[in-house]
Amino acid sequence: MSLHRLTRVVMGVPNVAETAAYYEEFGLDPLGNNSFGTRDGGEQLKIIHAPSRRLVELGVGADNDDDVAKVTSQMTRLGVPINHNGTELLATEPVSGFTARIHVAPRIAQEKTPATPYNGPGRIDRFGRAPGVVRDYVIKPRKLGHTVIGTVNLEATMRFFTEGIGFKVSDYISDKGAFMRCSVDHHNVLALAAPVNFLHHTSWQVDDIDDVGRGAKAMLENNPERHIWGLGRHHAGSNFFWYLKDP
């Protein structure tokens, strides 16, 4: 089966206008009707109203109709409520009730970003100021990387993703969470055991660590209360991060 990426997240929030303004400032491209796109992935976020912050829909890209048919068969065996309209499958996750939309989508063809020259012990690859210091363009995320969800029934949510959709488990956080993937990335979904069902965060990929820092700095200049957790690197996926709070 050829699943290859997350295509879109539909996020439910109480304050749609404020949240939409945040993600436009964040660097996503406004497409109208509270939808936003990335440089390489097209439309990848839609914000709608909900009484509390939650994941409403998660899109997963497949290569062809046979892939969608296989997921349909797997969901049927699990007894998951589904709707197949001939071109895509809509399946309802049994714990929090979000919709997984499995559909045929093109693979993202990204232009290679040249490695940033960094100096090291006994090695001088760059001269002058560090490239990240002199960049002046606005950060534009390249694509949606992953989403993290809290679930009151981790086992059932994992079964939905692995036995239903066909995600693979990359890593575990003891019995408290599971990193799962549908692409070559370390993970596209992290499900965490939680006292309530909720959307924890989404991750958006940029070119390098300098753009992580520059993007966060720009978001914090006029609103330092957005800061949650500064620059770091995850042990499991080896990905750099900076956590910011949306409205």
Disulfide bonds with the S-S distance in Angstrom:
none
